[in-house]
Amino acid sequence: DAKTTQPPSMDCAEGRAANLPCNHSTISGNEYVYWYRQIHSQGPQYIIHGLKNNETNEMASLIITEDRKSSTLILPHATLRDTAVYYCIVRVGGAGNNRKLIWGLGTSLAVNP
Amino acid sequence: GAVVSQHPSRVICKSGTSVKIECRSLDFQATTMFWYRQFPKQSLMLMATSNEGSKATYEQGVEKDKFLINHASLTLSTLTVTSAHPEDSSFYICSARDARHVLPDQPQHFGDGTRLSIL
């Protein structure tokens, strides 16, 4: 599975959009991009995922570049409760439920009042 | 959404004790569950993949006799840390994927973790 690169930390003002970048320049054509976040001392929470097209749900938007070498997670109106470590992971889809997630160190997002 | 419950949330026990952690999928069936360990300021490290009705698959470097995994039903997997020592103190997290979904890209859903402290 492809490796991802994320900035170690970011700050965002409350109420503003938080844009978290992820580089996955070695991504393969059948690898999906997943985003999870982990609030301190809790288990990771699934946010969103995509393959080629941009995706949006109630939590966030995922913008994937046309060459798929990078993506951006957008939290449109960040709140203090969005302070967490955000993980970008790429993983192959396909048959079998045993596909592992390989976790990096993520981006520690601090939302400031 | 899919809910994974992990119990207990925190355990403090003496060295040499065995500790069992439960992971339950509350509103879906999970043929596969994953067990992770996370040390402070580090990322999640996959320990093993738990398969319902068969033996777990352990990652390299994880002692299967020390970390016993049982996945006896489609909604429950347990991790037992046998003869725990202070170096086993960590945050243990399980995850599961809904077996009903046939699409290949379904996400994993995580429990809230178990903080294990061995004195």
HADDOCK unambig.tbl for C-alpha pairs under 7 A between the chains (distance, minus, plus):
assign (segid A and resid 42 and name CA) (segid B and resid 112 and name CA) 4.87 0.50 0.50
assign (segid A and resid 42 and name CA) (segid B and resid 113 and name CA) 6.11 0.50 0.50
assign (segid A and resid 43 and name CA) (segid B and resid 93 and name CA) 6.41 0.50 0.50
assign (segid A and resid 43 and name CA) (segid B and resid 110 and name CA) 5.75 0.50 0.50
assign (segid A and resid 43 and name CA) (segid B and resid 111 and name CA) 5.54 0.50 0.50
assign (segid A and resid 43 and name CA) (segid B and resid 112 and name CA) 4.15 0.50 0.50
assign (segid A and resid 43 and name CA) (segid B and resid 113 and name CA) 5.38 0.50 0.50
assign (segid A and resid 44 and name CA) (segid B and resid 110 and name CA) 5.93 0.50 0.50
assign (segid A and resid 45 and name CA) (segid B and resid 110 and name CA) 6.63 0.50 0.50
assign (segid A and resid 46 and name CA) (segid B and resid 109 and name CA) 6.69 0.50 0.50
assign (segid A and resid 93 and name CA) (segid B and resid 104 and name CA) 4.83 0.50 0.50
assign (segid A and resid 93 and name CA) (segid B and resid 105 and name CA) 5.23 0.50 0.50
assign (segid A and resid 94 and name CA) (segid B and resid 104 and name CA) 4.89 0.50 0.50
assign (segid A and resid 95 and name CA) (segid B and resid 104 and name CA) 6.16 0.50 0.50
assign (segid A and resid 97 and name CA) (segid B and resid 32 and name CA) 6.56 0.50 0.50
assign (segid A and resid 98 and name CA) (segid B and resid 32 and name CA) 6.93 0.50 0.50
assign (segid A and resid 103 and name CA) (segid B and resid 43 and name CA) 6.19 0.50 0.50
assign (segid A and resid 103 and name CA) (segid B and resid 44 and name CA) 5.96 0.50 0.50
assign (segid A and resid 104 and name CA) (segid B and resid 43 and name CA) 6.06 0.50 0.50
assign (segid A and resid 105 and name CA) (segid B and resid 42 and name CA) 6.65 0.50 0.50
assign (segid A and resid 105 and name CA) (segid B and resid 43 and name CA) 5.28 0.50 0.50
